[in-house]
Amino acid sequence: MSEINETKASTEVNDGTSEPQEGKTGTEGLSRRTFLGVGSAGLATATLAALTAHAQDVKDTRQAEKDHSSSDPAQENKPLLDENPSSNLPPPTDHGDIGPVWYSFDLVHKRVQEGGWTHEVNAKVLPSSTDLTGVNMRLTSGSFRELHWHTADEWAIMLYGNARVTVMNPDGTMFIDDVGKGDLWLFPAGFPHSILVFDQGDFSEDGTFLFSEMISHTPRKVLAKNFGLDLDVIAKLVKSPSLYIFPADLPLTLAQDKAAIGGQRVESPFKYTFRMEAMAPTRKTSGGEVRIVDSRNFPVSKNVAAAMVTVKPGAMRELHWHPNASEWQFWLAGKGRMGIIMNEGKARTMDFNANDVGFVPRVATHYVENTGKTDLVFLEMFKADQFVDVSVNNWIRRLPPEAVTAHMNLNQELLGKIPSEKELIIAG
């Protein structure tokens, strides 16, 4: 697949559970991957995770805020501290250790080649996230992400630019489409394609099955027999043992490419792209909006569900949890603070900025609050076929009033002020 304009590729997710199934098709095409790579980031992850690794008592913390106990007269990395105030000096409600819930694409090593770059965040640098991996990729105008396939499903969103993707189903039918900002694609595991969240926590972009490596490591006589070509032609097939990302000419029009491969005769019955940003919001309030994409409106996405969340300044993603999967986040714009509350009284608060990755364990209560002056935009992604969340407000208002009064010491008048429906976003 070639990219028509300079683009920052999508985010791919792999859950490692992909199986051939009726209605789930494969994809052959170019794919841009948005995942963080490994590198010097490991130290930063361990350090930040350790900041609240030991149990913290609410009473002791509040007392410490009144004296000099929380000050640090030693050396500081002030820019890092300024971006993570809630981790460096956690609120009194934080307690215990729930494991790392934050990482950033800006901490990982980039693989740079002529034609673009890629890097990834997987379980090596964010060990809590065992279900999903994220890859961030950029291709320059006309460049290819080499023809390839994976052991996991690839879910991706285009952050900017334009690209052409192709996917081949096992029956030989082909899907070709152009994607732009805010569009998604889904490539099933094992389906050949060319262009970024993977549904597999330990997935690595370096472990991709590459077309060039297949050619390089197949005997030339076998290739000649397979392709029906002379040996002297076979010798010129591979320019490099691994192309991965490489420059090329811009493609023909979409209509010309479709016609060139056989038109409707070989057209895929399945659609592997989705216009997420262009869809009407699933839920819109005065505090923001949410767009949900899963197998109900994007049928081929059997293993990855997602929501694009926009939170206005001062507003918050309401207290909730997800009963069916852990949450993998990619923060696109703005600033925010997330609090996670787990069993045994464990709680963690962390600040996030654009290009950060967040993680929330399955069934852990959490909220996200916009702490900046501009809209906060982030993706929630799950290794699941459907987006499912439980609203704390919704639950409280569905209980018999006496049950709520017994737990929260609220009278009927105060109870009536709590929103009775699932808001998703609550205005500030």
C-alpha positions in Angstrom: 0.0 0.0 0.0 1.3 3.4 -0.8 0.7 6.6 0.9 -0.5 9.5 -1.3 0.6 12.3 1.0 2.9 12.4 4.0 1.1 10.6 6.8 1.5 9.5 10.3 0.3 6.0 10.3 -2.4 4.5 12.4 -2.4 2.7 15.6 -2.6 -1.1 15.3 -3.8 -3.5 17.9 -3.3 -7.3 18.1 -5.0 -9.6 20.6 -3.4 -12.8 19.5 -6.8 -14.6 19.5 -7.6 -14.3 15.8 -9.0 -17.4 14.2 -10.5 -18.0 10.8 -14.3 -17.6 11.2 -17.3 -17.0 9.1 -17.7 -13.4 8.2 -14.1 -12.5 9.3 -12.0 -11.9 6.3 -8.4 -11.3 5.6 -6.6 -8.3 4.4 -3.8 -7.9 1.9 -2.7 -4.4 1.5 -0.4 -1.7 2.8 -0.7 -0.8 6.4 0.8 2.0 8.4 1.6 1.0 12.0 1.5 3.2 15.0 3.4 1.4 17.7 6.1 2.4 20.1 9.5 0.7 19.9 11.7 -0.6 22.7 14.9 1.1 23.7 16.1 3.3 26.5 12.4 3.7 27.5 12.6 0.7 29.9 14.4 2.7 32.6 11.9 5.5 32.5 9.0 3.0 32.8 10.5 1.3 35.8 11.3 4.6 37.5 7.8 6.1 37.1 6.2 2.9 38.1 8.2 2.9 41.3 7.2 6.4 42.3 4.1 5.1 44.0 5.2 1.5 44.3 4.9 1.5 48.1 1.7 1.6 50.1 0.5 5.1 50.9 -1.7 6.0 53.8 -4.3 8.8 53.3 -3.9 10.2 56.8 -0.1 10.2 56.6 -0.1 11.8 53.2 -2.4 14.6 54.2 -0.2 15.3 57.2 2.9 15.3 55.0 1.3 18.1 52.9 1.3 20.4 55.9 5.0 20.2 56.5 8.2 19.7 54.4 7.9 15.9 54.2 6.9 15.9 50.5 9.7 18.3 49.3 12.7 17.0 47.4 15.8 19.1 47.8 17.8 16.7 45.6 18.4 16.6 41.8 15.4 16.9 39.6 14.4 16.4 36.0 12.0 19.4 36.1 10.4 19.0 32.6 9.5 15.4 33.4 8.1 16.4 36.8 6.1 19.2 35.3 4.4 16.7 32.9 3.7 14.2 35.7 2.7 16.2 38.8 0.2 13.6 40.0 2.8 10.8 39.9 5.6 12.8 41.6 3.3 14.2 44.4 0.2 11.9 44.3 -3.1 13.0 45.8 -3.9 11.6 49.3 -6.4 9.1 47.7 -3.6 7.2 45.9 -2.7 4.0 47.7 -0.5 1.0 47.0 0.8 -0.2 43.7 -1.3 -1.2 40.7 1.6 -1.5 38.3 2.6 0.8 35.4 -0.3 2.6 33.7 1.6 5.2 31.6 4.2 5.3 28.9 5.0 7.5 25.9 5.9 7.0 22.3 8.4 9.9 22.9 10.5 7.6 25.0 11.1 4.7 22.6 13.6 4.2 19.9 12.5 4.9 16.3 13.4 2.7 13.4 14.2 5.2 10.7 14.6 4.3 7.0 14.4 6.1 3.7 10.6 6.6 3.3 9.7 7.0 7.0 9.9 5.6 10.5 8.2 3.4 13.0 8.3 2.8 16.8 6.2 0.7 19.2 4.8 0.4 22.8 4.3 -3.2 23.8 4.5 -5.3 26.9 8.3 -4.9 27.0 7.9 -1.3 28.1 4.4 -1.4 29.4 4.2 -4.9 31.0 0.7 -4.4 32.4 -0.7 -4.4 28.9 -0.7 -8.0 27.9 -3.6 -7.8 25.4 -2.7 -4.9 23.0 0.4 -3.3 21.4 0.6 0.1 19.8 2.8 1.1 16.8 3.2 4.6 15.5 4.4 5.0 11.9 5.0 7.7 9.4 5.4 7.2 5.6 6.7 10.0 3.3 4.7 10.8 0.2 4.7 7.8 -2.2 6.4 5.4 0.2 5.4 1.8 1.0 5.1 -0.2 4.2 6.3 -3.4 2.6 3.8 -6.1 1.7 3.5 -8.2 4.8 1.2 -10.2 7.2 1.0 -10.8 11.0 0.2 -13.3 13.7 -2.2 -10.8 15.2 -5.1 -8.6 13.9 -4.1 -5.1 13.0 -6.4 -2.2 13.9 -5.3 1.2 12.8 -6.3 4.9 12.7 -4.9 7.5 10.3 -3.7 10.5 12.3 -3.1 12.7 9.3 -2.4 12.5 5.6 -3.8 10.0 3.0 -2.9 6.4 2.2 -4.1 3.5 0.0 -4.5 0.1 1.7 -5.0 -3.3 0.1 -6.0 -6.6 1.7 -6.4 -10.0 0.1 -8.8 -12.6 1.4 -7.8 -16.3 1.3 -10.3 -16.8 -1.5 -8.3 -14.4 -3.7 -10.8 -11.5 -3.6 -9.2 -8.1 -2.9 -10.1 -5.0 -1.0 -8.6 -1.6 -2.0 -9.5 1.7 -0.5 -8.1 5.2 0.3 -8.0 6.4 3.9 -7.5 9.8 5.4 -7.5 11.5 8.8 -9.7 9.8 11.3 -10.3 6.7 9.2 -9.8 3.1 10.5 -8.8 -0.1 9.0 -8.7 -3.7 10.2 -6.5 -6.4 8.8 -7.1 -9.9 10.2 -4.2 -12.0 11.3 -2.5 -13.9 8.5 -4.1 -11.9 5.7 -1.5 -10.3 3.4 -1.6 -6.5 3.3 0.6 -3.5 3.0 0.2 -0.5 6.0 -1.9 0.1 14.0 -3.0 -1.4 17.2 -2.3 -5.1 17.4 -4.4 -7.5 19.5 -1.3 -9.1 21.1 0.5 -7.5 24.0 4.0 -8.9 23.2 3.7 -8.2 19.5 6.6 -6.5 17.9 6.7 -4.8 14.5 10.1 -6.3 14.0 8.4 -9.8 14.0 6.3 -9.1 10.9 6.3 -11.6 8.0 7.9 -9.6 5.2 7.5 -10.3 1.5 11.1 -9.4 0.8 12.4 -11.9 3.4 10.1 -14.6 1.9 11.7 -14.0 -1.5 15.3 -13.7 -0.1 15.1 -17.0 1.7 13.4 -19.2 -0.9 15.8 -21.0 -3.3 16.0 -19.2 -6.7 15.1 -22.4 -8.6 12.0 -22.8 -6.4 11.0 -19.2 -7.1 11.6 -19.7 -10.9 9.4 -22.8 -10.9 6.7 -21.1 -8.7 6.5 -17.9 -10.7 7.2 -19.3 -14.1 10.1 -16.9 -14.6 13.7 -17.4 -15.8 16.5 -17.6 -13.3 18.1 -14.4 -14.6 14.8 -12.6 -13.8 14.6 -14.2 -10.4 18.0 -12.8 -9.5 16.7 -9.3 -9.9 13.6 -9.7 -7.8 14.9 -8.6 -4.4 16.7 -5.2 -3.9 17.3 -5.8 -0.2 17.0 -8.7 2.3 14.4 -6.6 4.1 12.6 -3.6 2.5 10.3 -2.8 5.4 9.7 0.9 4.6 10.9 2.2 1.2 10.2 5.1 -1.2 8.3 4.6 -4.5 6.2 6.5 -7.0 2.7 7.7 -6.2 0.0 5.2 -7.1 -2.6 5.5 -9.9 -6.1 6.6 -9.0 -8.2 4.3 -6.8 -10.4 3.5 -9.8 -7.4 2.6 -12.0 -5.9 0.3 -9.4 -9.2 -1.5 -8.9 -9.6 -1.9 -12.7 -6.0 -3.2 -13.0 -6.5 -6.1 -10.7 -9.8 -7.3 -12.2 -12.5 -4.9 -11.0 -15.7 -6.3 -9.5 -14.8 -9.8 -10.5 -12.2 -9.9 -7.7 -13.7 -7.4 -5.3 -13.8 -8.3 -1.7 -17.3 -8.9 -0.1 -15.9 -7.5 3.1 -15.1 -3.9 3.9 -11.9 -3.3 6.0 -12.0 0.4 6.4 -14.3 2.7 8.5 -14.7 6.5 8.6 -14.5 7.0 12.4 -14.0 10.7 12.6 -16.8 11.3 10.0 -19.4 9.3 11.9 -22.1 11.0 14.0 -21.1 10.9 17.7 -22.5 7.9 19.6 -23.0 10.1 22.6 -22.8 13.9 22.8 -23.1 16.1 25.8 -22.2 19.7 26.7 -18.9 18.3 28.1 -17.8 16.5 24.9 -18.6 13.5 22.7 -17.8 9.9 22.1 -17.6 7.9 18.9 -17.7 4.1 19.4 -16.6 1.6 16.7 -16.8 -2.2 17.3 -18.2 -5.3 15.6 -21.7 -3.9 15.7 -21.0 -1.1 13.1 -17.6 -2.4 11.8 -18.3 -6.1 11.4 -14.7 -7.2 10.5 -13.4 -5.9 13.8 -14.0 -9.0 15.8 -11.1 -8.6 18.3 -10.7 -4.9 18.7 -13.3 -2.4 20.0 -12.6 1.3 20.3 -14.0 4.7 21.2 -12.7 8.2 20.3 -13.3 10.5 23.2 -13.3 14.3 23.2 -13.5 16.0 26.6 -13.9 19.8 26.8 -11.9 21.9 29.3 -13.0 21.2 32.8 -15.1 18.2 31.8 -14.5 14.5 32.6 -15.0 11.0 31.3 -17.4 9.8 34.0 -16.5 7.2 36.7 -16.9 3.8 35.0 -15.3 0.4 34.4 -15.1 -2.1 31.6 -16.3 -5.7 32.5 -15.1 -7.4 29.4 -11.5 -6.1 28.7 -8.6 -4.0 29.8 -8.3 -0.5 28.3 -5.3 0.6 26.1 -5.3 4.3 25.5 -3.6 6.6 22.9 -3.7 10.3 23.8 -4.0 12.4 20.7 -4.4 16.0 21.9 -4.7 18.1 25.0 -3.8 17.4 28.7 -5.6 15.2 31.2 -5.4 13.4 34.5 -6.6 9.8 35.0 -7.4 8.2 38.3 -7.7 4.4 38.6 -9.2 2.7 41.7 -8.8 -1.0 42.2 -9.6 -3.7 44.8 -7.8 -3.8 48.1 -7.9 0.0 48.3 -5.2 0.4 45.6 -5.4 3.6 43.6 -3.2 5.6 41.2 -3.4 9.0 39.6 -1.4 9.9 36.5 -1.1 12.9 34.1 -1.2 12.4 30.3 -0.2 14.5 27.3 -0.4 14.0 23.5 1.5 10.9 22.3 1.2 9.1 25.6 -0.1 5.6 26.1 -2.4 4.7 29.1 -3.5 1.4 30.5 -6.5 0.5 32.8 -6.9 -3.1 34.1 -10.2 -4.8 33.4 -13.0 -3.9 35.8 -10.9 -1.2 37.5 -13.0 2.0 38.2 -11.4 5.0 36.5 -12.1 8.6 35.3 -10.3 11.0 32.9 -10.4 14.7 33.6 -9.4 17.5 31.1 -6.8 19.6 33.0 -5.9 21.8 30.0 -7.3 24.8 28.2 -8.1 23.0 24.9 -10.1 19.9 24.0 -8.7 16.6 25.3 -8.9 13.8 22.6 -7.9 10.2 23.3 -8.7 6.7 22.0 -10.0 3.9 24.3 -9.2 0.5 22.8 -10.1 -3.0 23.9 -9.4 -6.6 23.0 -13.0 -7.4 22.6 -15.7 -7.5 19.9 -17.9 -4.9 21.6 -17.3 -1.7 23.6 -18.9 -2.2 27.1 -18.7 0.1 30.1 -20.5 0.3 33.4 -21.4 3.9 34.6 -21.2 4.4 38.4 -23.9 7.1 38.2 -26.2 4.8 36.1 -25.7 2.0 38.6 -26.5 4.2 41.7 -29.7 5.5 40.1 -30.9 2.0 39.2 -30.7 0.8 42.8 -33.5 1.0 45.3 -33.2 4.4 47.0 -32.8 2.8 50.5 -29.8 0.8 49.2 -28.1 4.0 48.1 -28.9 5.8 51.3 -27.4 3.0 53.4 -24.2 3.2 51.4 -23.8 6.9 50.7 -25.8 8.7 53.4 -27.8 10.7 50.8 -31.4 11.7 51.2 -33.9 11.5 48.3 -33.4 15.1 47.2 -29.6 14.8 47.0 -29.9 11.4 45.3 -32.1 12.9 42.6 -29.2 15.3 41.6 -27.0 12.4 40.5 -27.4 11.8 36.7 -29.6 8.8 36.1 -28.4 7.9 32.6 -25.0 7.0 31.3 -23.5 10.3 30.3 -20.0 9.1 29.2 -18.9 12.8 29.4 -19.8 15.1 32.3 -19.4 18.8 31.8 -17.2 20.8 34.1 
